[in-house]
Amino acid sequence: MAKQKKQPRPKAEAPKGFRDYFGTEVTERADMLAKIAEVYRTHGFEALETSAIETVEALGKYLPDVDRPNAGVFAWQEEDDGKWLALRYDMTAPLARVAAQYRNDLPTPYRRFTMGPVWRNEKPGPGRFRQFYQCDADTVGAPSVAADAEICGMLSDALEAVGIPRGDYVVRVNNRKVLNGVMEVAGVLDPADPAKFEEERGIVLRAIDKFDKFGEEGVRLLMGEGRLDDSGDFTKGAGLSEAQADTVMGFMEAKREDNAATVARLRELVEGSALGAEGVDELEQIASLLDAQGYGPDRIVIDPSVVRGLGYYTGPVFEAELTFEITDEKGRPRQFGSVAGGGRYDDLVKRFTGQVVPATGVSIGVDRLLAALRAKGRIGGSAQGPVVVTVMDRDRMAEYMALASTLRGAGLRAEVYLGNPKNFGNQLKYADKRESPVAIIQGSDEAERGVVQIKDLILGAKIAQDATVEEWKSQPAQFEVPTGEMVAKVQEILARYEAE
């Protein structure tokens, strides 16, 4: 009889494009999101939590590839009814479905914020994961640009609430209507026939979206006959004349010393276009509304160079950029860059109801904002672990748990060592691994005398590194106190290290 092959053990590893988060990473993210949520609540926004799974039908135009419902998302087909389901790709599709499903119950406008993971079935790479967090806030059903202004102000407040000081960020605001007006003046948009020049406009939009990557010269090539890259690949251009390209580039370079001057320059560029003039009016109104609330140009500016997302948004578009310098992996200084973006988009629920419902919103890149806070030193480093109550006698476990409970009652993190207590050294090694600042020790002798030994583990580690023999023998890191004074002494030690 042939010997059966032994089943190999599964490999203990996360799938490609996924990662695990431990301790400090989880708590730092939760703390940051809690601060953002508080800002959103003070602006009157309500929390919304939706299912991680949506029907592919509901995802609709938010799918990366509508013709292949299982491409770009993690999708599967139900056996009973043949319907396709998928993990949510972003937070906009669930909002569209909720706004349609509960349209008779929700207030209008409906203001909501949501935070949670999204999943993308894309090729992973360095810093590019298939699961990541999004933090969105949207107003549904408000056609006025006052809603856009509110989102911009709220975004500014959120950045400051999490620790990005004024001067280290700027929220830039642009408007798709202004760009459409510029393209109308340039002769690549005909309001009477929107389909005309559609291909050329698409190329122009994609070109200016790559301004940061290709620079003015590369963008001009894409607006003209086309661009040949270093690999020899040729990208067809929009076929604009030099004069037409000058008009579009004038829009990109229209920012002036203040919002009023920028608006004035944009009016010149869109002269003769009703749609462009409407977009400039909206920008002027947004600037006025923000100024009335104290959001000056040191926080929010009108900036036509903001082009990311102009192909998707239909009106105002905004982006939060961090302006401080960091050092990249090659030691070169560079600005941190964008951490949030958003804008106005039409027809949120039209696919479901046939009704046109305007909406505006913003999405914060949670991981990027966390990275920025670490770069600024606002968060990071190792988090302090709990106080560890060591176990000298198994039979006195109830008393050790009572000591931990007393510490917790005073608002301190504390735990009892629950491993094998035979080797006391292993208990202290455990406390070190937990990055605990203090260990509590109480044998039967100390219990009879009503005292505990408090071991300052941080000081003990310092002494072990560079203490003299005399200092080591004196053990200043460990001392005895009455049990009733335990909490006060531990608080004193913790306060000392928090102040450092």
Order of alpha helices (4+ residues) and beta strands (2+ residues): alpha-beta-beta-alpha-beta-beta-alpha-beta-beta-alpha-beta-alpha-alpha-alpha-beta-beta-alpha-alpha-alpha-beta-beta-beta-alpha-beta-alpha-beta-alpha-beta-alpha-beta-alpha-beta-alpha-alpha-beta-alpha
